[in-house]
Every structure is written in C-alpha cells, then in structure tokens.
C-alpha cells in the first residue's frame, strides 16, 4: 500500500511554515516587539490549528494580545485566526488532496 501520510505531513509542514511567516509579519506590523513576533509558530496537527509561542514570553504576549489595565490590547493572534480560518481549512484540504494524488493514493 502506498504511504500517503508522509507527503501529507510534509505538505502541512510547508503550510504551517507559510502561515507562521505571515503571522510573524502581522505581529511586527501591529507593533509587537520582534522577539515576541519571532517566537510565534502556527502548528497544524490532527486537523487542529494552534498558535504556539515561547513559554518565557507567555505573559508578555498575552498582555499584548488581551491588554492590561493600563495598556490597550493589540490583538494579532485572534485576528489572524478569525481572518484565516476558512483559508487555512481550504489550504489543508487542497494540500491533502494534492499529496494523495502525488502519492498515487487516489487517481
């Protein structure tokens, strides 16, 4: 039987990288410090889309995203997910189908 999981995982890995690059650019454009923006990573696993970031920067990133009593929020993560959820799902489906075709799993 043809191994189609490997090319699908590779394709989704490329999609994760592309989305991570876009998210980091959005964060920098919104005024987030580069160190914070560069710690962001989009992970696609088992059909779930998650944004991960450095544990050391967790409080600072959440303060930026949600604001504090004295600092207004600069929501990058929520805007990204809201803006791209449908596009991400469509990209995952398209990448999966293309990977299946390349692996000769479907005609």
Buried (B, 14 or more C-beta within 10 A) or exposed (E): EEEBEEBBBEBBEEBBEEBBEBBBEBBBEEEBBEEBBBBBBBBBEEEEBEBEBBEEBEEBBBBBBBEEEEEEEBBBBEBBBEEBEEEBEEBBEEBBBEBBEEBEBEE
